Structures are given as structure tokens and as C-alpha cells.
Amino acid sequence: MSDTFDACCDTIRRGMTEAALAIHKTALFRSLTPAQQVEALITGMTVAVVGVGFSLLRPEAHDKLLKVIGDMLPAAAEQARAIASGEPDEY
């Protein structure tokens, strides 16, 4: 991928992280059990990602988008682990 593409991906990742951290500080989020917090965060963020993706594509491409998202999960998990561990930019 290009440097511009990677920079865009990083900007989006950081924005989603900032949004999640802001939500974490709310009384509504903190009123949930830890399990509910995780489920609410993952559900809300997943619906947002899929919804934004759908808005960018024709309806006939929606199933392909869902497959692409599913296929990306292992690499995304690897990148997230590298970021969380503080490893250098090897992701």
C-alpha cells in the first residue's frame, strides 16, 4: 500500500480509538457491567464500520464488503497486538 493509504488508515484508527476512549468516560458506559461494556463497544463500532462501508458502496457489493471485513480480522488482531505491546512499526 502507499504511504498516503497507510496514513489515512492510521488517522481513521486513531479517530476510532479517541471515540472509544471518550465513550469509556461517560456515565452511561460506566453503568454497564464489564461484559456489557465490551459488547456495547464492539457492537456499536462494528455497526458503524459496516454502515459506513455500505454507504460507500452499491448494495450489490455489500456481501463482498462483509467478506473483506471477515478476512481482515486476523491481520487486524495482529496489528492491534503489536500496537498494544508497544512494538515498533512492524505492523
TORMAR-716588 format. One record per residue: x, y, z of N, C-alpha, C in turn; residue in one letter. Coordinates in nm, 4 decimals, always signed. Layout:
N
ATOM     n.east    n.north       n.up    ca.east   ca.north      ca.up     c.east    c.north       c.up   aa
ATOM          X          Y          Z          X          Y          Z          X          Y          Z    a
...
This chain:
91
ATOM     n.east    n.north       n.up    ca.east   ca.north      ca.up     c.east    c.north       c.up   aa
ATOM    +0.0836    -0.1180    +0.0000    +0.0000    +0.0000    +0.0000    +0.0886    +0.1250    +0.0000    m
ATOM    +0.0270    +0.2362    -0.0303    +0.1017    +0.3614    -0.0376    +0.1140    +0.4265    +0.0995    s
ATOM    +0.2085    +0.5193    +0.1091    +0.2221    +0.5943    +0.2333    +0.0954    +0.6732    +0.2637    d
ATOM    +0.0317    +0.7262    +0.1592    -0.0922    +0.8021    +0.1782    -0.2027    +0.7118    +0.2318    t
ATOM    -0.2142    +0.5921    +0.1757    -0.3142    +0.4959    +0.2229    -0.2877    +0.4602    +0.3685    f
ATOM    -0.1639    +0.4275    +0.4020    -0.1292    +0.3915    +0.5395    -0.1574    +0.5062    +0.6357    d
ATOM    -0.1277    +0.6287    +0.5942    -0.1534    +0.7456    +0.6789    -0.3033    +0.7632    +0.7016    a
ATOM    -0.3813    +0.7411    +0.5963    -0.5271    +0.7515    +0.6095    -0.5793    +0.6454    +0.7061    c
ATOM    -0.5319    +0.5215    +0.6901    -0.5736    +0.4131    +0.7804    -0.5396    +0.4476    +0.9253    c
ATOM    -0.4209    +0.5016    +0.9480    -0.3794    +0.5353    +1.0839    -0.4649    +0.6485    +1.1410    d
ATOM    -0.4984    +0.7452    +1.0587    -0.5842    +0.8556    +1.1040    -0.7218    +0.8030    +1.1453    t
ATOM    -0.7775    +0.7123    +1.0664    -0.9074    +0.6530    +1.0994    -0.8974    +0.5711    +1.2277    i
ATOM    -0.7920    +0.4904    +1.2401    -0.7735    +0.4080    +1.3606    -0.7652    +0.4967    +1.4845    r
ATOM    -0.6879    +0.6033    +1.4747    -0.6734    +0.6941    +1.5892    -0.8063    +0.7622    +1.6235    r
ATOM    -0.8824    +0.8009    +1.5216    -1.0124    +0.8637    +1.5458    -1.1083    +0.7698    +1.6160    g
ATOM    -1.1101    +0.6438    +1.5723    -1.1977    +0.5458    +1.6372    -1.1521    +0.5186    +1.7803    m
ATOM    -1.0212    +0.5173    +1.8019    -0.9691    +0.4975    +1.9372    -1.0087    +0.6137    +2.0274    t
ATOM    -0.9953    +0.7356    +1.9772    -1.0342    +0.8535    +2.0553    -1.1834    +0.8506    +2.0886    e
ATOM    -1.2648    +0.8097    +1.9917    -1.4097    +0.7998    +2.0165    -1.4388    +0.6960    +2.1245    a
ATOM    -1.3726    +0.5809    +2.1168    -1.3939    +0.4764    +2.2174    -1.3516    +0.5235    +2.3555    a
ATOM    -1.2399    +0.5941    +2.3638    -1.1937    +0.6452    +2.4933    -1.2908    +0.7487    +2.5494    l
ATOM    -1.3468    +0.8320    +2.4636    -1.4455    +0.9316    +2.5087    -1.5715    +0.8625    +2.5607    a
ATOM    -1.6159    +0.7600    +2.4904    -1.7345    +0.6851    +2.5341    -1.7074    +0.6182    +2.6683    i
ATOM    -1.5865    +0.5678    +2.6862    -1.5491    +0.4987    +2.8101    -1.5657    +0.5888    +2.9320    h
ATOM    -1.5546    +0.7188    +2.9121    -1.5634    +0.8141    +3.0236    -1.7066    +0.8507    +3.0609    k
ATOM    -1.8048    +0.8092    +2.9815    -1.9423    +0.8510    +3.0068    -2.0073    +0.7685    +3.1188    t
ATOM    -2.1006    +0.8314    +3.1871    -2.1742    +0.7625    +3.2935    -2.2553    +0.6465    +3.2363    a
ATOM    -2.3105    +0.6651    +3.1179    -2.3900    +0.5599    +3.0551    -2.3060    +0.4342    +3.0350    l
ATOM    -2.1876    +0.4496    +2.9777    -2.0992    +0.3354    +2.9537    -2.0562    +0.2724    +3.0864    f
ATOM    -2.0207    +0.3557    +3.1822    -1.9724    +0.3045    +3.3112    -2.0823    +0.2382    +3.3929    r
ATOM    -2.2082    +0.2636    +3.3576    -2.3186    +0.1995    +3.4298    -2.3356    +0.0534    +3.3883    s
ATOM    -2.2718    +0.0131    +3.2802    -2.2807    -0.1245    +3.2322    -2.1818    -0.2142    +3.3053    l
ATOM    -2.2103    -0.3427    +3.3070    -2.1127    -0.4383    +3.3603    -1.9947    -0.4439    +3.2635    t
ATOM    -1.8787    -0.4935    +3.3082    -1.7651    -0.5048    +3.2156    -1.7988    -0.5846    +3.0888    p
ATOM    -1.8726    -0.6927    +3.1018    -1.9103    -0.7712    +2.9837    -2.0006    -0.6895    +2.8912    a
ATOM    -2.0942    -0.6147    +2.9480    -2.1822    -0.5310    +2.8662    -2.1040    -0.4186    +2.7994    q
ATOM    -2.0049    -0.3637    +2.8696    -1.9213    -0.2586    +2.8110    -1.8521    -0.3087    +2.6854    q
ATOM    -1.7915    -0.4267    +2.6947    -1.7227    -0.4839    +2.5788    -1.8222    -0.5080    +2.4657    v
ATOM    -1.9356    -0.5684    +2.4972    -2.0349    -0.5991    +2.3943    -2.0887    -0.4716    +2.3302    e
ATOM    -2.1179    -0.3698    +2.4101    -2.1703    -0.2440    +2.3562    -2.0670    -0.1755    +2.2673    a
ATOM    -1.9433    -0.1734    +2.3115    -1.8375    -0.1095    +2.2332    -1.8166    -0.1810    +2.1004    l
ATOM    -1.8042    -0.3121    +2.1038    -1.7814    -0.3890    +1.9811    -1.9026    -0.3804    +1.8888    i
ATOM    -2.0232    -0.3907    +1.9455    -2.1440    -0.3814    +1.8634    -2.1543    -0.2447    +1.7972    t
ATOM    -2.1398    -0.1398    +1.8748    -2.1513    -0.0048    +1.8193    -2.0466    +0.0244    +1.7133    g
ATOM    -1.9226    -0.0126    +1.7397    -1.8160    +0.0149    +1.6433    -1.8315    -0.0710    +1.5173    m
ATOM    -1.8736    -0.1952    +1.5335    -1.8914    -0.2826    +1.4179    -2.0051    -0.2329    +1.3294    t
ATOM    -2.1175    -0.1959    +1.3906    -2.2292    -0.1435    +1.3123    -2.1866    -0.0149    +1.2403    v
ATOM    -2.1086    +0.0686    +1.3058    -2.0605    +0.1918    +1.2420    -1.9714    +0.1606    +1.1223    a
ATOM    -1.8776    +0.0684    +1.1381    -1.7874    +0.0327    +1.0278    -1.8657    -0.0243    +0.9105    v
ATOM    -1.9545    -0.1174    +0.9383    -2.0335    -0.1784    +0.8309    -2.1250    -0.0731    +0.7670    v
ATOM    -2.1888    +0.0087    +0.8477    -2.2781    +0.1106    +0.7950    -2.2064    +0.2115    +0.7064    g
ATOM    -2.0893    +0.2567    +0.7496    -2.0121    +0.3496    +0.6666    -1.9681    +0.2804    +0.5379    v
ATOM    -1.9212    +0.1566    +0.5504    -1.8835    +0.0812    +0.4307    -1.9994    +0.0665    +0.3338    g
ATOM    -2.1166    +0.0311    +0.3847    -2.2344    +0.0174    +0.2994    -2.2671    +0.1497    +0.2296    f
ATOM    -2.2498    +0.2607    +0.3014    -2.2844    +0.3906    +0.2430    -2.1920    +0.4281    +0.1278    s
ATOM    -2.0745    +0.3675    +0.1218    -1.9780    +0.3970    +0.0163    -1.9928    +0.3063    -0.1051    l
ATOM    -2.0752    +0.2033    -0.0927    -2.0847    +0.1002    -0.1964    -2.2274    +0.0822    -0.2461    l
ATOM    -2.2375    +0.0294    -0.3669    -2.3687    -0.0100    -0.4181    -2.4162    -0.1325    -0.3397    r
ATOM    -2.5467    -0.1486    -0.3240    -2.5985    -0.2618    -0.2463    -2.5452    -0.3977    -0.2913    p
ATOM    -2.5210    -0.4163    -0.4186    -2.4729    -0.5468    -0.4655    -2.3307    -0.5772    -0.4185    e
ATOM    -2.2601    -0.4787    -0.3655    -2.1242    -0.5007    -0.3144    -2.1215    -0.5243    -0.1634    a
ATOM    -2.2365    -0.5168    -0.0977    -2.2399    -0.5282    +0.0485    -2.1892    -0.6636    +0.0984    h
ATOM    -2.2283    -0.7715    +0.0328    -2.1815    -0.9035    +0.0766    -2.0303    -0.9158    +0.0627    d
ATOM    -1.9755    -0.8592    -0.0431    -1.8298    -0.8625    -0.0616    -1.7606    -0.7857    +0.0510    k
ATOM    -1.8172    -0.6704    +0.0893    -1.7602    -0.5935    +0.1998    -1.7567    -0.6771    +0.3275    l
ATOM    -1.8655    -0.7470    +0.3571    -1.8696    -0.8295    +0.4783    -1.7630    -0.9382    +0.4748    l
ATOM    -1.7397    -0.9968    +0.3576    -1.6339    -1.0979    +0.3436    -1.4972    -1.0351    +0.3652    k
ATOM    -1.4750    -0.9183    +0.3065    -1.3465    -0.8495    +0.3227    -1.3213    -0.8188    +0.4704    v
ATOM    -1.4224    -0.7701    +0.5397    -1.4077    -0.7408    +0.6828    -1.3715    -0.8686    +0.7586    i
ATOM    -1.4428    -0.9771    +0.7323    -1.4129    -1.1040    +0.7985    -1.2715    -1.1521    +0.7696    g
ATOM    -1.2308    -1.1400    +0.6440    -1.0964    -1.1836    +0.6052    -0.9867    -1.0988    +0.6692    d
ATOM    -1.0186    -0.9730    +0.7001    -0.9192    -0.8813    +0.7576    -0.8954    -0.9026    +0.9074    m
ATOM    -0.9880    -0.9692    +0.9743    -0.9814    -0.9772    +1.1206    -0.8503    -1.0350    +1.1745    l
ATOM    -0.7953    -1.1432    +1.1188    -0.6683    -1.1936    +1.1729    -0.5542    -1.0911    +1.1623    p
ATOM    -0.5419    -1.0242    +1.0493    -0.4358    -0.9235    +1.0336    -0.4610    -0.8044    +1.1257    a
ATOM    -0.5876    -0.7651    +1.1406    -0.6202    -0.6539    +1.2300    -0.5856    -0.6888    +1.3744    a
ATOM    -0.6117    -0.8132    +1.4145    -0.5777    -0.8565    +1.5504    -0.4260    -0.8538    +1.5709    a
ATOM    -0.3529    -0.8963    +1.4701    -0.2063    -0.8951    +1.4797    -0.1542    -0.7516    +1.4931    e
ATOM    -0.2080    -0.6610    +1.4134    -0.1677    -0.5205    +1.4226    -0.2026    -0.4611    +1.5586    q
ATOM    -0.3223    -0.4917    +1.6081    -0.3651    -0.4393    +1.7379    -0.2753    -0.4906    +1.8498    a
ATOM    -0.2388    -0.6184    +1.8425    -0.1474    -0.6734    +1.9445    -0.0122    -0.6044    +1.9397    r
ATOM    +0.0386    -0.5784    +1.8204    +0.1674    -0.5106    +1.8068    +0.1607    -0.3686    +1.8629    a
ATOM    +0.0524    -0.2986    +1.8334    +0.0355    -0.1626    +1.8855    +0.0256    -0.1655    +2.0376    i
ATOM    -0.0551    -0.2568    +2.0912    -0.0759    -0.2657    +2.2362    +0.0513    -0.3041    +2.3100    a
ATOM    +0.1369    -0.3817    +2.2460    +0.2601    -0.4249    +2.3117    +0.3713    -0.3204    +2.3035    s
ATOM    +0.3475    -0.2160    +2.2253    +0.4475    -0.1106    +2.2117    +0.5595    -0.1480    +2.1173    g
ATOM    +0.5394    -0.2507    +2.0365    +0.6422    -0.2892    +1.9408    +0.6612    -0.1776    +1.8392    e
ATOM    +0.7783    -0.1694    +1.7797    +0.7976    -0.0684    +1.6749    +0.7065    -0.0944    +1.5560    p
ATOM    +0.7034    -0.0037    +1.4631    +0.6118    -0.0110    +1.3487    +0.6403    -0.1292    +1.2591    d
ATOM    +0.6172    -0.2489    +1.3085    +0.6336    -0.3692    +1.2285    +0.4992    -0.4162    +1.1758    e
ATOM    +0.3953    -0.3462    +1.2068    +0.2628    -0.3833    +1.1616    +0.2344    -0.3076    +1.0370    y
